[in-house]
């Protein structure tokens, strides 16, 4: 993590509560572009059994991080309803 100086929290919503979150998490980790790192993944209960995945994505500011690359990669994964940046901060 020492090479990265920014962290973005990206909230990923599955298409429905029946989606296997373990499988979805694995597919999203595989879809993460190589220049980004991953600090951790959390689960956030939303409502009616729906649970969002929160990815803490690491980036390097000097490389001109483009979180749109991450969002597009995540949105292409099967069973993803949406992927949005919640926060970005320096570390």
SULSULVEN-V786005 format. One record per pair of residues at least 24 apart in sequence whose C-alpha atoms are under 10 Angstrom apart, sorted by the first residue. I is the first residue (numbers start at 1). J is the second residue. D is the distance in whole Angstrom. If there is no record, write none. Layout:
# SULSULVEN-V786005
i: (I	I)
j: (J	J)
d: (D	D)
This chain:
# SULSULVEN-V786005
i: (1	1	1	1	1	1	2	3	3	3	3	4	4	4	4	4	4	4	4	4	4	5	5	5	5	5	5	5	5	6	6	6	6	6	6	6	6	6	6	6	6	7	7	7	7	7	7	7	7	7	7	7	7	7	7	7	7	8	8	8	8	8	8	8	8	8	8	8	8	8	8	8	9	9	9	9	9	9	9	9	9	9	9	9	9	9	9	9	10	10	10	10	10	10	10	10	10	10	10	10	10	10	10	10	10	11	11	11	11	11	11	11	11	11	11	11	11	11	11	11	11	12	12	12	12	12	12	12	12	12	12	12	12	12	12	12	12	13	13	13	13	13	13	13	13	13	13	13	13	13	13	14	14	14	14	14	14	14	14	14	14	14	15	15	15	15	15	15	16	16	16	16	16	16	16	17	17	17	17	17	17	17	18	18	18	18	19	19	19	19	19	20	21	21	21	21	24	24	24	24	24	25	25	25	27	27	27	28	28	28	28	28	28	28	28	28	28	29	29	30	30	30	31	31	31	31	31	31	31	31	32	32	32	32	32	32	32	33	33	33	33	33	33	34	35	35	35	35	36	36	36	36	36	36	52	52	53	54	54	54	54	55	55	55	56	56	56	57	57	58	58	58	58	59	59	59	60	61)
j: (37	38	39	58	59	91	91	37	58	59	60	36	37	57	58	59	60	61	62	90	91	58	59	60	61	62	89	90	91	56	57	58	59	60	61	62	65	88	89	90	91	36	37	38	39	55	56	57	58	59	60	61	87	88	89	90	91	38	39	54	55	56	57	58	59	67	85	86	87	88	89	90	39	40	41	42	53	54	55	56	57	58	84	85	86	87	88	89	41	52	53	54	55	56	57	67	70	71	74	83	84	85	86	87	88	41	42	43	44	52	53	54	55	56	71	82	83	84	85	86	87	43	44	51	52	53	54	55	71	74	75	80	81	82	83	84	85	44	46	50	51	52	53	54	75	79	80	81	82	83	84	50	51	52	53	77	78	79	80	81	82	83	50	78	79	80	81	82	48	49	50	51	79	80	81	46	47	48	49	50	51	52	49	50	51	79	50	51	78	79	80	79	51	52	53	79	53	77	78	79	80	53	54	55	74	77	78	53	55	70	73	74	75	76	77	78	80	55	74	73	74	77	70	71	72	73	74	75	76	77	57	69	70	71	72	73	74	67	69	70	71	73	74	70	59	60	63	65	60	65	66	67	69	70	82	83	83	83	84	85	86	83	85	86	85	87	88	85	88	88	89	90	91	88	90	91	90	90)
d: (8	9	8	8	9	10	9	10	9	9	7	9	8	10	6	5	5	8	10	9	8	7	6	5	6	9	9	6	5	10	8	6	5	6	6	10	9	7	6	4	5	10	9	9	8	10	6	6	5	6	9	10	8	6	6	6	7	10	10	10	8	6	5	6	8	8	7	7	6	4	6	9	10	10	9	10	10	6	6	5	6	9	9	6	5	5	6	9	10	10	8	6	5	6	7	9	9	8	10	7	6	4	6	7	9	10	9	9	9	7	6	5	6	9	10	8	6	5	6	6	9	10	10	9	6	5	6	8	9	8	9	7	8	6	4	7	9	10	9	8	7	5	7	9	10	9	6	5	5	6	9	8	8	7	8	10	9	6	5	5	7	9	9	9	5	5	5	8	10	9	7	9	8	9	8	10	9	8	6	5	7	9	8	8	10	10	9	9	10	7	9	9	8	9	8	10	9	8	8	7	8	8	10	9	9	7	8	10	9	10	8	6	9	9	7	9	9	9	9	10	10	10	8	10	10	6	6	10	9	8	9	9	6	9	10	7	7	10	7	6	10	7	10	10	7	9	9	9	8	9	10	9	10	8	10	10	9	9	10	10	9	10	9	10	10	10	10	10	9	10	10	10	9	10	9	10	10	9)
